[in-house]
Amino acid sequence: MSRVNDGEKGSVDSNIALEGTDAADLEDLMSILKLPASHFRAAAARARRLAAEATTPRVKQHLRNVIDRYELLAGEVEKAGKSD
């Protein structure tokens, strides 16, 4: 089961994070997961560059959370691709 760091609350199971999500949100998620893992890895790299230049702790933390989510998505895409 995947773990997601949601910032202030600590980490939560990714399956639990989907609770309360409506059908339209799930459809959007499925569309996102059709993108290649390289898309998410590139976005994480961009966020890392921004984090390196950020000057406030709050912005740095936000970007670390963004990076974690992009890396999680990349991992999920790779995992889904391997099971085909």
HTML snippet that shows the backbone in 3Dmol.js (N, CA, C, O; Angstrom):
<script src="https://3Dmol.org/build/3Dmol-min.js"></script>
<div id="view" style="width:600px;height:400px;position:relative"></div>
<script>
const pdb = `
ATOM      1  N   MET A   1       0.842  -1.172   0.000  1.00  0.00           N
ATOM      2  CA  MET A   1       0.000   0.000   0.000  1.00  0.00           C
ATOM      3  C   MET A   1       0.889   1.238   0.000  1.00  0.00           C
ATOM      4  O   MET A   1       1.855   1.278   0.762  1.00  0.00           O
ATOM      5  N   SER A   2       0.612   2.230  -0.805  1.00  0.00           N
ATOM      6  CA  SER A   2       1.417   3.433  -0.918  1.00  0.00           C
ATOM      7  C   SER A   2       1.135   4.380   0.231  1.00  0.00           C
ATOM      8  O   SER A   2       0.019   4.441   0.747  1.00  0.00           O
ATOM      9  N   ARG A   3       2.166   5.118   0.625  1.00  0.00           N
ATOM     10  CA  ARG A   3       2.015   6.138   1.655  1.00  0.00           C
ATOM     11  C   ARG A   3       2.209   7.500   1.008  1.00  0.00           C
ATOM     12  O   ARG A   3       3.089   7.665   0.163  1.00  0.00           O
ATOM     13  N   VAL A   4       1.408   8.465   1.391  1.00  0.00           N
ATOM     14  CA  VAL A   4       1.478   9.818   0.855  1.00  0.00           C
ATOM     15  C   VAL A   4       1.715  10.760   2.018  1.00  0.00           C
ATOM     16  O   VAL A   4       1.020  10.679   3.031  1.00  0.00           O
ATOM     17  N   ASN A   5       2.695  11.660   1.887  1.00  0.00           N
ATOM     18  CA  ASN A   5       2.908  12.675   2.894  1.00  0.00           C
ATOM     19  C   ASN A   5       2.007  13.841   2.549  1.00  0.00           C
ATOM     20  O   ASN A   5       2.166  14.471   1.504  1.00  0.00           O
ATOM     21  N   ASP A   6       1.051  14.131   3.436  1.00  0.00           N
ATOM     22  CA  ASP A   6       0.111  15.214   3.147  1.00  0.00           C
ATOM     23  C   ASP A   6       0.468  16.490   3.902  1.00  0.00           C
ATOM     24  O   ASP A   6      -0.408  17.307   4.186  1.00  0.00           O
ATOM     25  N   GLY A   7       1.727  16.665   4.223  1.00  0.00           N
ATOM     26  CA  GLY A   7       2.183  17.893   4.855  1.00  0.00           C
ATOM     27  C   GLY A   7       1.987  17.875   6.353  1.00  0.00           C
ATOM     28  O   GLY A   7       2.652  17.114   7.057  1.00  0.00           O
ATOM     29  N   GLU A   8       1.092  18.696   6.850  1.00  0.00           N
ATOM     30  CA  GLU A   8       0.907  18.886   8.273  1.00  0.00           C
ATOM     31  C   GLU A   8       0.394  17.643   8.993  1.00  0.00           C
ATOM     32  O   GLU A   8       0.699  17.457  10.171  1.00  0.00           O
ATOM     33  N   LYS A   9      -0.362  16.802   8.332  1.00  0.00           N
ATOM     34  CA  LYS A   9      -1.009  15.678   8.995  1.00  0.00           C
ATOM     35  C   LYS A   9      -0.151  14.423   9.011  1.00  0.00           C
ATOM     36  O   LYS A   9      -0.569  13.421   9.592  1.00  0.00           O
ATOM     37  N   GLY A  10       1.016  14.430   8.406  1.00  0.00           N
ATOM     38  CA  GLY A  10       1.830  13.237   8.329  1.00  0.00           C
ATOM     39  C   GLY A  10       1.487  12.438   7.100  1.00  0.00           C
ATOM     40  O   GLY A  10       0.946  12.975   6.133  1.00  0.00           O
ATOM     41  N   SER A  11       1.802  11.141   7.130  1.00  0.00           N
ATOM     42  CA  SER A  11       1.532  10.348   5.943  1.00  0.00           C
ATOM     43  C   SER A  11       0.245   9.561   6.104  1.00  0.00           C
ATOM     44  O   SER A  11      -0.145   9.184   7.210  1.00  0.00           O
ATOM     45  N   VAL A  12      -0.401   9.324   4.979  1.00  0.00           N
ATOM     46  CA  VAL A  12      -1.654   8.580   4.953  1.00  0.00           C
ATOM     47  C   VAL A  12      -1.583   7.572   3.817  1.00  0.00           C
ATOM     48  O   VAL A  12      -0.804   7.738   2.878  1.00  0.00           O
ATOM     49  N   ASP A  13      -2.383   6.543   3.903  1.00  0.00           N
ATOM     50  CA  ASP A  13      -2.450   5.578   2.810  1.00  0.00           C
ATOM     51  C   ASP A  13      -3.065   6.230   1.601  1.00  0.00           C
ATOM     52  O   ASP A  13      -4.059   6.945   1.723  1.00  0.00           O
ATOM     53  N   SER A  14      -2.483   5.994   0.403  1.00  0.00           N
ATOM     54  CA  SER A  14      -3.026   6.596  -0.812  1.00  0.00           C
ATOM     55  C   SER A  14      -4.443   6.101  -1.080  1.00  0.00           C
ATOM     56  O   SER A  14      -5.254   6.839  -1.640  1.00  0.00           O
ATOM     57  N   ASN A  15      -4.755   4.870  -0.693  1.00  0.00           N
ATOM     58  CA  ASN A  15      -6.109   4.361  -0.892  1.00  0.00           C
ATOM     59  C   ASN A  15      -7.107   5.142  -0.046  1.00  0.00           C
ATOM     60  O   ASN A  15      -8.218   5.425  -0.494  1.00  0.00           O
ATOM     61  N   ILE A  16      -6.716   5.488   1.167  1.00  0.00           N
ATOM     62  CA  ILE A  16      -7.584   6.255   2.045  1.00  0.00           C
ATOM     63  C   ILE A  16      -7.763   7.662   1.488  1.00  0.00           C
ATOM     64  O   ILE A  16      -8.838   8.247   1.620  1.00  0.00           O
ATOM     65  N   ALA A  17      -6.719   8.211   0.865  1.00  0.00           N
ATOM     66  CA  ALA A  17      -6.781   9.564   0.319  1.00  0.00           C
ATOM     67  C   ALA A  17      -7.866   9.685  -0.747  1.00  0.00           C
ATOM     68  O   ALA A  17      -8.323  10.793  -1.029  1.00  0.00           O
ATOM     69  N   LEU A  18      -8.285   8.581  -1.340  1.00  0.00           N
ATOM     70  CA  LEU A  18      -9.306   8.613  -2.384  1.00  0.00           C
ATOM     71  C   LEU A  18     -10.727   8.559  -1.822  1.00  0.00           C
ATOM     72  O   LEU A  18     -11.690   8.768  -2.560  1.00  0.00           O
ATOM     73  N   GLU A  19     -10.868   8.281  -0.526  1.00  0.00           N
ATOM     74  CA  GLU A  19     -12.209   8.241   0.063  1.00  0.00           C
ATOM     75  C   GLU A  19     -12.881   9.594  -0.102  1.00  0.00           C
ATOM     76  O   GLU A  19     -12.237  10.630   0.065  1.00  0.00           O
ATOM     77  N   GLY A  20     -14.150   9.597  -0.424  1.00  0.00           N
ATOM     78  CA  GLY A  20     -14.895  10.832  -0.593  1.00  0.00           C
ATOM     79  C   GLY A  20     -14.692  11.474  -1.952  1.00  0.00           C
ATOM     80  O   GLY A  20     -15.186  12.573  -2.203  1.00  0.00           O
ATOM     81  N   THR A  21     -13.972  10.801  -2.827  1.00  0.00           N
ATOM     82  CA  THR A  21     -13.727  11.322  -4.164  1.00  0.00           C
ATOM     83  C   THR A  21     -14.891  10.924  -5.055  1.00  0.00           C
ATOM     84  O   THR A  21     -15.305   9.765  -5.072  1.00  0.00           O
ATOM     85  N   ASP A  22     -15.417  11.897  -5.798  1.00  0.00           N
ATOM     86  CA  ASP A  22     -16.554  11.572  -6.650  1.00  0.00           C
ATOM     87  C   ASP A  22     -16.086  11.008  -7.998  1.00  0.00           C
ATOM     88  O   ASP A  22     -14.890  10.993  -8.289  1.00  0.00           O
ATOM     89  N   ALA A  23     -17.019  10.555  -8.800  1.00  0.00           N
ATOM     90  CA  ALA A  23     -16.704   9.889 -10.068  1.00  0.00           C
ATOM     91  C   ALA A  23     -15.929  10.796 -11.014  1.00  0.00           C
ATOM     92  O   ALA A  23     -15.020  10.332 -11.702  1.00  0.00           O
ATOM     93  N   ALA A  24     -16.270  12.081 -11.062  1.00  0.00           N
ATOM     94  CA  ALA A  24     -15.563  13.012 -11.953  1.00  0.00           C
ATOM     95  C   ALA A  24     -14.106  13.146 -11.537  1.00  0.00           C
ATOM     96  O   ALA A  24     -13.220  13.207 -12.389  1.00  0.00           O
ATOM     97  N   ASP A  25     -13.851  13.194 -10.226  1.00  0.00           N
ATOM     98  CA  ASP A  25     -12.477  13.282  -9.742  1.00  0.00           C
ATOM     99  C   ASP A  25     -11.701  12.014 -10.084  1.00  0.00           C
ATOM    100  O   ASP A  25     -10.530  12.082 -10.458  1.00  0.00           O
ATOM    101  N   LEU A  26     -12.348  10.865  -9.956  1.00  0.00           N
ATOM    102  CA  LEU A  26     -11.681   9.606 -10.301  1.00  0.00           C
ATOM    103  C   LEU A  26     -11.380   9.546 -11.792  1.00  0.00           C
ATOM    104  O   LEU A  26     -10.339   9.028 -12.195  1.00  0.00           O
ATOM    105  N   GLU A  27     -12.277  10.068 -12.606  1.00  0.00           N
ATOM    106  CA  GLU A  27     -12.045  10.103 -14.046  1.00  0.00           C
ATOM    107  C   GLU A  27     -10.844  10.990 -14.365  1.00  0.00           C
ATOM    108  O   GLU A  27     -10.014  10.647 -15.207  1.00  0.00           O
ATOM    109  N   ASP A  28     -10.760  12.134 -13.684  1.00  0.00           N
ATOM    110  CA  ASP A  28      -9.607  13.019 -13.865  1.00  0.00           C
ATOM    111  C   ASP A  28      -8.320  12.318 -13.449  1.00  0.00           C
ATOM    112  O   ASP A  28      -7.301  12.424 -14.131  1.00  0.00           O
ATOM    113  N   LEU A  29      -8.372  11.605 -12.333  1.00  0.00           N
ATOM    114  CA  LEU A  29      -7.201  10.878 -11.859  1.00  0.00           C
ATOM    115  C   LEU A  29      -6.768   9.825 -12.874  1.00  0.00           C
ATOM    116  O   LEU A  29      -5.575   9.667 -13.134  1.00  0.00           O
ATOM    117  N   MET A  30      -7.716   9.115 -13.439  1.00  0.00           N
ATOM    118  CA  MET A  30      -7.381   8.094 -14.430  1.00  0.00           C
ATOM    119  C   MET A  30      -6.758   8.726 -15.672  1.00  0.00           C
ATOM    120  O   MET A  30      -5.855   8.147 -16.276  1.00  0.00           O
ATOM    121  N   SER A  31      -7.236   9.915 -16.055  1.00  0.00           N
ATOM    122  CA  SER A  31      -6.645  10.618 -17.199  1.00  0.00           C
ATOM    123  C   SER A  31      -5.208  11.018 -16.896  1.00  0.00           C
ATOM    124  O   SER A  31      -4.327  10.895 -17.746  1.00  0.00           O
ATOM    125  N   ILE A  32      -4.983  11.496 -15.684  1.00  0.00           N
ATOM    126  CA  ILE A  32      -3.636  11.896 -15.285  1.00  0.00           C
ATOM    127  C   ILE A  32      -2.695  10.703 -15.315  1.00  0.00           C
ATOM    128  O   ILE A  32      -1.555  10.818 -15.765  1.00  0.00           O
ATOM    129  N   LEU A  33      -3.169   9.559 -14.836  1.00  0.00           N
ATOM    130  CA  LEU A  33      -2.308   8.377 -14.771  1.00  0.00           C
ATOM    131  C   LEU A  33      -1.994   7.800 -16.152  1.00  0.00           C
ATOM    132  O   LEU A  33      -1.174   6.888 -16.261  1.00  0.00           O
ATOM    133  N   LYS A  34      -2.633   8.313 -17.207  1.00  0.00           N
ATOM    134  CA  LYS A  34      -2.302   7.877 -18.564  1.00  0.00           C
ATOM    135  C   LYS A  34      -1.064   8.593 -19.081  1.00  0.00           C
ATOM    136  O   LYS A  34      -0.493   8.187 -20.093  1.00  0.00           O
ATOM    137  N   LEU A  35      -0.640   9.657 -18.398  1.00  0.00           N
ATOM    138  CA  LEU A  35       0.578  10.358 -18.786  1.00  0.00           C
ATOM    139  C   LEU A  35       1.778   9.476 -18.444  1.00  0.00           C
ATOM    140  O   LEU A  35       1.707   8.678 -17.509  1.00  0.00           O
ATOM    141  N   PRO A  36       2.874   9.607 -19.183  1.00  0.00           N
ATOM    142  CA  PRO A  36       4.054   8.784 -18.883  1.00  0.00           C
ATOM    143  C   PRO A  36       4.716   9.216 -17.569  1.00  0.00           C
ATOM    144  O   PRO A  36       4.614  10.372 -17.158  1.00  0.00           O
ATOM    145  N   ALA A  37       5.384   8.281 -16.931  1.00  0.00           N
ATOM    146  CA  ALA A  37       6.080   8.576 -15.676  1.00  0.00           C
ATOM    147  C   ALA A  37       7.094   9.697 -15.868  1.00  0.00           C
ATOM    148  O   ALA A  37       7.340  10.476 -14.947  1.00  0.00           O
ATOM    149  N   SER A  38       7.678   9.782 -17.046  1.00  0.00           N
ATOM    150  CA  SER A  38       8.670  10.837 -17.309  1.00  0.00           C
ATOM    151  C   SER A  38       8.066  12.230 -17.160  1.00  0.00           C
ATOM    152  O   SER A  38       8.764  13.171 -16.783  1.00  0.00           O
ATOM    153  N   HIS A  39       6.778  12.367 -17.453  1.00  0.00           N
ATOM    154  CA  HIS A  39       6.093  13.653 -17.268  1.00  0.00           C
ATOM    155  C   HIS A  39       6.144  14.072 -15.796  1.00  0.00           C
ATOM    156  O   HIS A  39       6.453  15.221 -15.482  1.00  0.00           O
ATOM    157  N   PHE A  40       5.841  13.137 -14.905  1.00  0.00           N
ATOM    158  CA  PHE A  40       5.831  13.437 -13.479  1.00  0.00           C
ATOM    159  C   PHE A  40       7.242  13.620 -12.935  1.00  0.00           C
ATOM    160  O   PHE A  40       7.465  14.450 -12.054  1.00  0.00           O
ATOM    161  N   ARG A  41       8.196  12.849 -13.453  1.00  0.00           N
ATOM    162  CA  ARG A  41       9.598  13.007 -13.022  1.00  0.00           C
ATOM    163  C   ARG A  41      10.123  14.386 -13.437  1.00  0.00           C
ATOM    164  O   ARG A  41      10.841  15.029 -12.671  1.00  0.00           O
ATOM    165  N   ALA A  42       9.773  14.837 -14.635  1.00  0.00           N
ATOM    166  CA  ALA A  42      10.199  16.169 -15.093  1.00  0.00           C
ATOM    167  C   ALA A  42       9.559  17.262 -14.242  1.00  0.00           C
ATOM    168  O   ALA A  42      10.213  18.250 -13.908  1.00  0.00           O
ATOM    169  N   ALA A  43       8.297  17.092 -13.893  1.00  0.00           N
ATOM    170  CA  ALA A  43       7.627  18.078 -13.045  1.00  0.00           C
ATOM    171  C   ALA A  43       8.264  18.116 -11.657  1.00  0.00           C
ATOM    172  O   ALA A  43       8.411  19.186 -11.067  1.00  0.00           O
ATOM    173  N   ALA A  44       8.638  16.953 -11.142  1.00  0.00           N
ATOM    174  CA  ALA A  44       9.322  16.903  -9.845  1.00  0.00           C
ATOM    175  C   ALA A  44      10.677  17.602  -9.929  1.00  0.00           C
ATOM    176  O   ALA A  44      11.073  18.299  -8.995  1.00  0.00           O
ATOM    177  N   ALA A  45      11.378  17.422 -11.024  1.00  0.00           N
ATOM    178  CA  ALA A  45      12.677  18.084 -11.202  1.00  0.00           C
ATOM    179  C   ALA A  45      12.506  19.604 -11.241  1.00  0.00           C
ATOM    180  O   ALA A  45      13.299  20.336 -10.650  1.00  0.00           O
ATOM    181  N   ARG A  46      11.471  20.073 -11.936  1.00  0.00           N
ATOM    182  CA  ARG A  46      11.199  21.520 -11.972  1.00  0.00           C
ATOM    183  C   ARG A  46      10.903  22.041 -10.567  1.00  0.00           C
ATOM    184  O   ARG A  46      11.388  23.104 -10.178  1.00  0.00           O
ATOM    185  N   ALA A  47      10.113  21.296  -9.815  1.00  0.00           N
ATOM    186  CA  ALA A  47       9.785  21.705  -8.450  1.00  0.00           C
ATOM    187  C   ALA A  47      11.031  21.697  -7.565  1.00  0.00           C
ATOM    188  O   ALA A  47      11.161  22.543  -6.681  1.00  0.00           O
ATOM    189  N   ARG A  48      11.946  20.757  -7.789  1.00  0.00           N
ATOM    190  CA  ARG A  48      13.201  20.733  -7.028  1.00  0.00           C
ATOM    191  C   ARG A  48      14.038  21.979  -7.303  1.00  0.00           C
ATOM    192  O   ARG A  48      14.628  22.560  -6.392  1.00  0.00           O
ATOM    193  N   ARG A  49      14.079  22.382  -8.584  1.00  0.00           N
ATOM    194  CA  ARG A  49      14.823  23.603  -8.921  1.00  0.00           C
ATOM    195  C   ARG A  49      14.196  24.816  -8.242  1.00  0.00           C
ATOM    196  O   ARG A  49      14.904  25.680  -7.726  1.00  0.00           O
ATOM    197  N   LEU A  50      12.879  24.875  -8.244  1.00  0.00           N
ATOM    198  CA  LEU A  50      12.198  25.984  -7.559  1.00  0.00           C
ATOM    199  C   LEU A  50      12.455  25.949  -6.053  1.00  0.00           C
ATOM    200  O   LEU A  50      12.678  26.989  -5.433  1.00  0.00           O
ATOM    201  N   ALA A  51      12.424  24.759  -5.472  1.00  0.00           N
ATOM    202  CA  ALA A  51      12.660  24.630  -4.030  1.00  0.00           C
ATOM    203  C   ALA A  51      14.069  25.078  -3.660  1.00  0.00           C
ATOM    204  O   ALA A  51      14.282  25.661  -2.596  1.00  0.00           O
ATOM    205  N   ALA A  52      15.024  24.807  -4.536  1.00  0.00           N
ATOM    206  CA  ALA A  52      16.404  25.211  -4.273  1.00  0.00           C
ATOM    207  C   ALA A  52      16.537  26.732  -4.240  1.00  0.00           C
ATOM    208  O   ALA A  52      17.411  27.268  -3.558  1.00  0.00           O
ATOM    209  N   GLU A  53      15.681  27.416  -4.968  1.00  0.00           N
ATOM    210  CA  GLU A  53      15.725  28.878  -5.020  1.00  0.00           C
ATOM    211  C   GLU A  53      14.759  29.544  -4.052  1.00  0.00           C
ATOM    212  O   GLU A  53      14.833  30.755  -3.843  1.00  0.00           O
ATOM    213  N   ALA A  54      13.861  28.781  -3.462  1.00  0.00           N
ATOM    214  CA  ALA A  54      12.857  29.352  -2.556  1.00  0.00           C
ATOM    215  C   ALA A  54      13.543  29.914  -1.313  1.00  0.00           C
ATOM    216  O   ALA A  54      14.534  29.367  -0.829  1.00  0.00           O
ATOM    217  N   THR A  55      12.996  31.008  -0.812  1.00  0.00           N
ATOM    218  CA  THR A  55      13.613  31.669   0.342  1.00  0.00           C
ATOM    219  C   THR A  55      12.813  31.531   1.628  1.00  0.00           C
ATOM    220  O   THR A  55      13.330  31.838   2.703  1.00  0.00           O
ATOM    221  N   THR A  56      11.566  31.078   1.548  1.00  0.00           N
ATOM    222  CA  THR A  56      10.769  30.953   2.771  1.00  0.00           C
ATOM    223  C   THR A  56      10.515  29.491   3.102  1.00  0.00           C
ATOM    224  O   THR A  56      10.303  28.678   2.202  1.00  0.00           O
ATOM    225  N   PRO A  57      10.534  29.153   4.378  1.00  0.00           N
ATOM    226  CA  PRO A  57      10.307  27.758   4.784  1.00  0.00           C
ATOM    227  C   PRO A  57       8.969  27.208   4.309  1.00  0.00           C
ATOM    228  O   PRO A  57       8.879  26.040   3.931  1.00  0.00           O
ATOM    229  N   ARG A  58       7.929  28.038   4.326  1.00  0.00           N
ATOM    230  CA  ARG A  58       6.604  27.560   3.918  1.00  0.00           C
ATOM    231  C   ARG A  58       6.584  27.176   2.437  1.00  0.00           C
ATOM    232  O   ARG A  58       5.999  26.156   2.071  1.00  0.00           O
ATOM    233  N   VAL A  59       7.213  27.980   1.591  1.00  0.00           N
ATOM    234  CA  VAL A  59       7.272  27.672   0.159  1.00  0.00           C
ATOM    235  C   VAL A  59       8.109  26.423  -0.065  1.00  0.00           C
ATOM    236  O   VAL A  59       7.739  25.563  -0.865  1.00  0.00           O
ATOM    237  N   LYS A  60       9.235  26.316   0.635  1.00  0.00           N
ATOM    238  CA  LYS A  60      10.073  25.119   0.505  1.00  0.00           C
ATOM    239  C   LYS A  60       9.291  23.858   0.882  1.00  0.00           C
ATOM    240  O   LYS A  60       9.373  22.844   0.189  1.00  0.00           O
ATOM    241  N   GLN A  61       8.526  23.923   1.992  1.00  0.00           N
ATOM    242  CA  GLN A  61       7.740  22.766   2.421  1.00  0.00           C
ATOM    243  C   GLN A  61       6.662  22.433   1.407  1.00  0.00           C
ATOM    244  O   GLN A  61       6.439  21.264   1.093  1.00  0.00           O
ATOM    245  N   HIS A  62       5.996  23.452   0.895  1.00  0.00           N
ATOM    246  CA  HIS A  62       4.967  23.212  -0.122  1.00  0.00           C
ATOM    247  C   HIS A  62       5.579  22.512  -1.338  1.00  0.00           C
ATOM    248  O   HIS A  62       5.010  21.551  -1.854  1.00  0.00           O
ATOM    249  N   LEU A  63       6.718  22.987  -1.786  1.00  0.00           N
ATOM    250  CA  LEU A  63       7.356  22.377  -2.957  1.00  0.00           C
ATOM    251  C   LEU A  63       7.815  20.956  -2.660  1.00  0.00           C
ATOM    252  O   LEU A  63       7.757  20.098  -3.540  1.00  0.00           O
ATOM    253  N   ARG A  64       8.274  20.688  -1.429  1.00  0.00           N
ATOM    254  CA  ARG A  64       8.638  19.301  -1.076  1.00  0.00           C
ATOM    255  C   ARG A  64       7.399  18.401  -1.155  1.00  0.00           C
ATOM    256  O   ARG A  64       7.485  17.259  -1.605  1.00  0.00           O
ATOM    257  N   ASN A  65       6.252  18.920  -0.716  1.00  0.00           N
ATOM    258  CA  ASN A  65       5.008  18.142  -0.807  1.00  0.00           C
ATOM    259  C   ASN A  65       4.626  17.903  -2.270  1.00  0.00           C
ATOM    260  O   ASN A  65       4.199  16.806  -2.630  1.00  0.00           O
ATOM    261  N   VAL A  66       4.778  18.922  -3.103  1.00  0.00           N
ATOM    262  CA  VAL A  66       4.495  18.781  -4.539  1.00  0.00           C
ATOM    263  C   VAL A  66       5.413  17.724  -5.149  1.00  0.00           C
ATOM    264  O   VAL A  66       4.965  16.871  -5.915  1.00  0.00           O
ATOM    265  N   ILE A  67       6.693  17.786  -4.805  1.00  0.00           N
ATOM    266  CA  ILE A  67       7.662  16.812  -5.319  1.00  0.00           C
ATOM    267  C   ILE A  67       7.254  15.401  -4.911  1.00  0.00           C
ATOM    268  O   ILE A  67       7.264  14.484  -5.732  1.00  0.00           O
ATOM    269  N   ASP A  68       6.896  15.232  -3.642  1.00  0.00           N
ATOM    270  CA  ASP A  68       6.468  13.907  -3.155  1.00  0.00           C
ATOM    271  C   ASP A  68       5.276  13.380  -3.945  1.00  0.00           C
ATOM    272  O   ASP A  68       5.224  12.198  -4.284  1.00  0.00           O
ATOM    273  N   ARG A  69       4.323  14.254  -4.235  1.00  0.00           N
ATOM    274  CA  ARG A  69       3.125  13.820  -4.978  1.00  0.00           C
ATOM    275  C   ARG A  69       3.471  13.453  -6.425  1.00  0.00           C
ATOM    276  O   ARG A  69       2.963  12.465  -6.955  1.00  0.00           O
ATOM    277  N   TYR A  70       4.339  14.251  -7.061  1.00  0.00           N
ATOM    278  CA  TYR A  70       4.759  13.913  -8.431  1.00  0.00           C
ATOM    279  C   TYR A  70       5.505  12.580  -8.445  1.00  0.00           C
ATOM    280  O   TYR A  70       5.290  11.760  -9.337  1.00  0.00           O
ATOM    281  N   GLU A  71       6.372  12.362  -7.472  1.00  0.00           N
ATOM    282  CA  GLU A  71       7.111  11.091  -7.414  1.00  0.00           C
ATOM    283  C   GLU A  71       6.160   9.925  -7.166  1.00  0.00           C
ATOM    284  O   GLU A  71       6.339   8.847  -7.732  1.00  0.00           O
ATOM    285  N   LEU A  72       5.154  10.136  -6.326  1.00  0.00           N
ATOM    286  CA  LEU A  72       4.153   9.094  -6.092  1.00  0.00           C
ATOM    287  C   LEU A  72       3.407   8.759  -7.374  1.00  0.00           C
ATOM    288  O   LEU A  72       3.212   7.588  -7.699  1.00  0.00           O
ATOM    289  N   LEU A  73       2.991   9.789  -8.100  1.00  0.00           N
ATOM    290  CA  LEU A  73       2.286   9.562  -9.362  1.00  0.00           C
ATOM    291  C   LEU A  73       3.178   8.832 -10.362  1.00  0.00           C
ATOM    292  O   LEU A  73       2.716   7.922 -11.052  1.00  0.00           O
ATOM    293  N   ALA A  74       4.442   9.219 -10.447  1.00  0.00           N
ATOM    294  CA  ALA A  74       5.365   8.536 -11.361  1.00  0.00           C
ATOM    295  C   ALA A  74       5.481   7.055 -10.985  1.00  0.00           C
ATOM    296  O   ALA A  74       5.473   6.181 -11.852  1.00  0.00           O
ATOM    297  N   GLY A  75       5.587   6.795  -9.697  1.00  0.00           N
ATOM    298  CA  GLY A  75       5.668   5.408  -9.238  1.00  0.00           C
ATOM    299  C   GLY A  75       4.416   4.616  -9.547  1.00  0.00           C
ATOM    300  O   GLY A  75       4.491   3.447  -9.926  1.00  0.00           O
ATOM    301  N   GLU A  76       3.263   5.249  -9.387  1.00  0.00           N
ATOM    302  CA  GLU A  76       2.001   4.565  -9.690  1.00  0.00           C
ATOM    303  C   GLU A  76       1.889   4.252 -11.181  1.00  0.00           C
ATOM    304  O   GLU A  76       1.417   3.181 -11.561  1.00  0.00           O
ATOM    305  N   VAL A  77       2.322   5.187 -12.019  1.00  0.00           N
ATOM    306  CA  VAL A  77       2.284   4.954 -13.473  1.00  0.00           C
ATOM    307  C   VAL A  77       3.224   3.806 -13.830  1.00  0.00           C
ATOM    308  O   VAL A  77       2.870   2.923 -14.612  1.00  0.00           O
ATOM    309  N   GLU A  78       4.425   3.824 -13.249  1.00  0.00           N
ATOM    310  CA  GLU A  78       5.379   2.751 -13.533  1.00  0.00           C
ATOM    311  C   GLU A  78       4.853   1.398 -13.054  1.00  0.00           C
ATOM    312  O   GLU A  78       4.990   0.390 -13.748  1.00  0.00           O
ATOM    313  N   LYS A  79       4.254   1.384 -11.872  1.00  0.00           N
ATOM    314  CA  LYS A  79       3.706   0.138 -11.323  1.00  0.00           C
ATOM    315  C   LYS A  79       2.581  -0.378 -12.225  1.00  0.00           C
ATOM    316  O   LYS A  79       2.503  -1.577 -12.493  1.00  0.00           O
ATOM    317  N   ALA A  80       1.721   0.513 -12.688  1.00  0.00           N
ATOM    318  CA  ALA A  80       0.606   0.114 -13.557  1.00  0.00           C
ATOM    319  C   ALA A  80       1.138  -0.423 -14.890  1.00  0.00           C
ATOM    320  O   ALA A  80       0.576  -1.368 -15.444  1.00  0.00           O
ATOM    321  N   GLY A  81       2.200   0.164 -15.397  1.00  0.00           N
ATOM    322  CA  GLY A  81       2.789  -0.266 -16.660  1.00  0.00           C
ATOM    323  C   GLY A  81       3.424  -1.639 -16.563  1.00  0.00           C
ATOM    324  O   GLY A  81       3.395  -2.409 -17.523  1.00  0.00           O
ATOM    325  N   LYS A  82       3.997  -1.951 -15.409  1.00  0.00           N
ATOM    326  CA  LYS A  82       4.660  -3.243 -15.208  1.00  0.00           C
ATOM    327  C   LYS A  82       3.660  -4.381 -15.073  1.00  0.00           C
ATOM    328  O   LYS A  82       3.974  -5.532 -15.377  1.00  0.00           O
ATOM    329  N   SER A  83       2.451  -4.054 -14.615  1.00  0.00           N
ATOM    330  CA  SER A  83       1.468  -5.117 -14.410  1.00  0.00           C
ATOM    331  C   SER A  83       0.724  -5.489 -15.673  1.00  0.00           C
ATOM    332  O   SER A  83      -0.053  -6.444 -15.674  1.00  0.00           O
ATOM    333  N   ASP A  84       0.950  -4.743 -16.766  1.00  0.00           N
ATOM    334  CA  ASP A  84       0.270  -5.046 -18.036  1.00  0.00           C
ATOM    335  C   ASP A  84       0.876  -6.220 -18.747  1.00  0.00           C
ATOM    336  O   ASP A  84       0.414  -6.594 -19.826  1.00  0.00           O
TER     337      ASP A  84
END
`;
const viewer = $3Dmol.createViewer("view");
viewer.addModel(pdb, "pdb");
viewer.setStyle({}, {cartoon: {color: "spectrum"}});
viewer.zoomTo();
viewer.render();
</script>
